[in-house]
Amino acid sequence: MRTFTIALAGNPNTGKSTLFNALTGLKQHTGNWSGKTVSLASGYYEYKNTRFEIVDLPGTYSLFSNSADEEIARDFIVFEKPDITLLVLDSTALERSLNLALQVLEMTDRVIVCLNLIDEAKKKGIQIHAGKLSDKLGVPVIPISARNKEGLDVLSDHLLRMCMGQIQTTPYRMQYNEQLEMDINRLESEIIDIIGTDYPSRWLAIRFLDGDQKLVATLKDRISSQAKGGTVHYGAAAKAFGSSNSHHSC
């Protein structure tokens, strides 16, 4: 049976863990991640003869390098390359949740958005047009109530079809001012020349221009451990990143 890896991301208190429990039931285990004190829960469930490993990332409001939780969630999405990042948004506070969504869409094309707590939103008179939001974000948007197990069959069907290559996405990407876009494009080109397209080059360029030194260090470790002579490649990368680091605020 084929197994696909699904990263479960979202703000705290969006029902992310409730969804994790609804999907995986008792097939769960927990362990520390990459030498950090933060624990990650993972579990399995099956749908139409396909196995999904669900990794419950720490709940965060952003994916910068401000905390261990943010670093772990960010690094898993970027460097572990899950087959899909399942992004759980709070339907009752959508504007707040969209900040994280826009960051995730910069990092990977393989995203499905879950509008959780849709039952609570209805009680509060909140209407969300999932189809229009999907058109804007460029990825599937599925209304669910994890607590009531509503919409999980539709979600599972989308997970399977995206994993099998039957759903293509065109994620929304933030556009900045003309000068910053020129800097991003220039640095992105240098990144691709040095490390190829294994990682999200535009997102890396944005983070490096913003002076994210922890991410530079993480990338150095990744390149060094994954390929012989990686430190030599990184030397060139660090020089390019250092010369281009203008500490723009994105």
PyMOL commands that set and color helices and strands:
alter all, ss='L'
color gray80, all
select helices_A, chain A and resi 16-24+68-80+91-107+118-123+130-137+152-163+178-195+201-209+213-226+230-244
alter helices_A, ss='H'
color red, helices_A
select strands_A, chain A and resi 3-10+28-32+39-47+50-56+84-90+111-116+141-143
alter strands_A, ss='S'
color yellow, strands_A
deselect
rebuild
show_as cartoon
